[in-house]
Amino acid sequence: MAGPTLDFRNTTSLWGSVLVETLFRLGVRHAVVAPGSRSAPLAFALARHPGIEAIPVLDERSAAFFALGLAKRSGAPVVLTCTSGTAAANFLPAVVEAWHSGVPLVVLTADRPPELRGCSSPQTIDQQHLYGTHVNLFRELAVPKATLPALRELRRAVVHAVTRALRPARGPVHLNLPFRDPLPPIPDGSTKSVRGQLKGGAFFAGVEVSLSPVSARGDLSGLPIGRRIVVVVGPDEPAMSHGDVEVLATTAREHGWPILADALSGLRGLAPHFPGMVAHYDTLLRNRRLARSLVPDAVLCVGGWPTSKVLRAWLQEHAPAVWLVSTSAHNRDALQLSATPVRAHLRQVVGSLRAPAADTSYRESWLEAEQNAARRLEAALPRVTKLFEPRAVALLARQLPPGTAVFFASSMPVRDAEYFWPANDRGLVPYFNRGANGIDGTLSSALGVAHGGKPAVLLTGDLALLHDSNGFLLRPKFRGSLTIVLINNHGGGIFGHLPVVDFPEAFEEFFATPQEADFGKLCAAHGVAHTVVRSWTRFARLVARLPRRGIRVLEIRTDRTRDAATRKAMFAAVAAGLGTAPVSSRRGS
């Protein structure tokens, strides 16, 4: 490794450069910097380090979600830094999302020194534990000193913080850094006493994160092998590893298990590996007779529970025994079932399973219903002559280049993916902010996922895009290609599927929140390409070949009231047409 990049011009510049060099040696390669004065020592150190890409972002909330997207894609810790005051408060939504979804962010907030706090000094707020319980670690560092003991403690604190961002559970950490003047690297001779002791790489020798694997807690020995078992694979971060996918595919084939895969799990794009793949469970479980005939004896949930309320309600009604397998340290028992948590990678615990001869009759009952539901939905979609929102989802699944990263906004886009994303062999890679399930930061997160990588796609509604339109300010610094598929239904389409729709006196203004933004003008103001799509033929052609660089918006204008009614009618008609499973596969046989 090359020698350290240190700045000896003054005490704060040395402090910042030691901190950044330590981060680099711990694997940090990206830093997102919101501009400000008090954080100057950090900004200068990050900007001059040759091994770290430092990206300036004006809006702190956008900066934080952009960093979140970078960390989601890379799996490595990403640094996020800002000046003192309310700048740091704007990081909170992304920090909350990172904590809930297990994304490693290293948040560095600059602060006033102790003597300037509590005295109405400008840009000064209480930054102690600013993010509450939504970080794996909080610590305030000392005011910089140009002494070897102080720099050693700085090094140790940074190593500990990055380690806690990754182990024992991934998530954000927060270091608060007070700085005294001078903040810029103005030479003052204050570092002469330690210059010789920091030359060469000896000071940073042995700086590393211990990446010991997650130790398995719990096992699957109580799972009633040979009985009716359903595997439910929900969204999880980080995504299921190749090793876990292979283990799940092999084990499911051996035991005859049906696999109910959420669109956000990524498994629907790997259907050839899973002969028991079920993608349309939300629709087929709307048939009450069929749903009763498919009730399992036990459920193996890998990752988290899917988006589908129909699936969740079905499980809560029949209350089968559940085994929850996840590497997350969070409580995943959102349905309050009789659940056994197993904190491990799936491949660590399948060895506890016995392997009797597979009885595939239960799986075949699921697959018969799945094929019937898939045929009916695929036949129903083209019959809708208007631009119907779910059609965009179905076309993306089939037309995008294999392996494309697709970021799904919360609310209707993620639900339409759950309903209409088919099982296929295209290996599309899903990304999402489903830790806290908010719409904030959608555009910035997607840009972070796409930055420096292959062409990617964002599927979003109009309100989510407007909520984070400052993300377009990233365009001059963005390296990569992002195609934004914008479903513009002039408001919040999700609310048309919730009980509030039955209260017209407040529904439209306070829930649907209609907007009349001109997205063409918004895009033009930011130098972003914009196209209004008026036919599915053109849409399919536009997404089949993604541009190599830049940001473009493909706007599809729809009618949310009509589309909500069409969805409900379609689900009801398809569910009503599904038959019951064969008698031989019913529970207890």
Steps between C-alpha positions, in 0.01 A plus 500: 500500500625851419618729778243698699349821367552738792474878520737660753410863433320542832339297778152473351629409154717226653206374708274486196760326285578236766128432534453468122810285451370265770162481323673419172698216657173363640352470151319831453508605135214751478415811701208737455574853619236763571667845484562713807769682694536306826557173309785651293770274653302194391414640156863588422626161618241307300548711188876449490509126577575313172326180608163644598244647264363808678170622357363843598120521531321824584187372675580306818193275481580414139865448591407253771275291275759508222753358747240241600466390136878478458526279808210281389670429168854448629428339836793700638485786750445843344595822676246780533611834641365850559551819694347578839143599578183403317707355214551192715129482584420460131687168498246344738256341248780318317663395827168352614465312171861376522445370852178317416636351178851423629709727277849606617532879510776683685348838590752770591340819631724799563422702812602807694751441780357478855567865585275618213198288596203622703580866434301576182801442277388484134421162343516327834248247627522208741646224282548247780313181410332697221378180330378336819472123491533486121878448498718206598741738673525865602815664623630854526870525425744730672593845374802444271847494653832455322632235740567135435273371783208710373550381142521138615167542680350653185621202299356253752163680511468494120589128483238426765235708323548334160503158665167581668357609163559142384492278808317342670220655291543739208372853547593868539744641756538863607818681596465863611819701442558838668752726321670823606640756260684504271267279296673531157851351464684824578863416594577586862786268599293324769573146378881503495528285813317201346601530135790257528296246699232475229724470194470170316221250560591365844234708679226333294642145507236251608205734443222265390146392574445151632254348254414187694188331362164519671484218753191283467246538779220249496437222250230342290493167684140553611372561147252216425678357196276287280193710577347795314767770513500830314817704453434876496787716374456869566711812448827508687820702505760399414342284231518125530848380405567266210582228753169541681309502169661170399431344840137611493448374145653162579318456831164604354538248217596223743205562732236601246451847647314777315689833502289815543742771384443872550589708194760681715676178597666471159402132470229558241773571246662165580194284433686222310676412829169464683248253354266588787495878439171677583482869401125571497412388853336835577240439229438130550462536880209737436300186411382392846442133415837468332674686784352260759611196300861624489548574871844366607606320813808721525662799332868560442541877452834610358585870529183687586127484436386600150302814425175315434229571759301208363784259579552650843130481587486136380790404727353686797162333450640146496803557729736224386831446677766731358879493480652842422847478343687830466843645569333811644510561872158669487181329611337384174182355655272779374204261467523387865479134405651205684843574360843351562773752410811358336770766462729354237563463131272230362798287397612488865189327628365271228731225620263443792228384260423136438436412137215250450372419154339811358121513488433746220119488504471810720740694279313389188176636644666839540648488151168407341340804665801718411489410132126559487532842668796599279311410181192695606693812605713498185187470289320777692775765476487559123123535513540832680521740208612807697846546651453277804771535766570128563575447130822699548613251766426196284685651202804598706530143627511366144671776303786627717849367423589199717660588832371858508474664843144623562419735788135481610342798672272428795120525478347380170815412298614242753148359528454474124830312493363266765182442297627492142876430488518151346742219567759497221867442421625857457677538834391861557637635830250682725583792731263679734461702820272266691660528842272785604294488177506874440496679165765754602835481325378277218678675211823558692512138617452374144775731375728358769424146386570594136812713562809343347318186394303356208186676371222482758128578521280674757126424505326779690178693539469875460479584871811301590696670222382848598578429865866454405531717189816661642663170414525635146767738632729196499498484120834681439682261738310186402703231321277244339154458349161519668170465315210626713167340415258757639141392559328838509148452631479848652505394863537211739360192328555276802223676693243380248558150640463599866183550711540879492376497141147458636507843663477747211471809721874484573640232269607697193663798668653346811590148382520482121666847504467573128784692333530674166879519464638526148769232500625607159588844637643351819729273299601784267603713798744226604620401152327161520351332193121462510260299284124460527413139415164457329512133393624174647674413174721805532554441871620144436743629240635774729575268792638212294816706431613721785728800437861464610508826698285781634156531656175478305135500602237293319168646615188284477183697574222292654169536680542383860126475576431291190810287555414428864155381395649292216745330735227407745274365226786305341604336827142410582436349156823299491458374858141397432609296200756294691403149606584324824807283543465123453352317798812282539712803591281639775634559849531194715493250211 
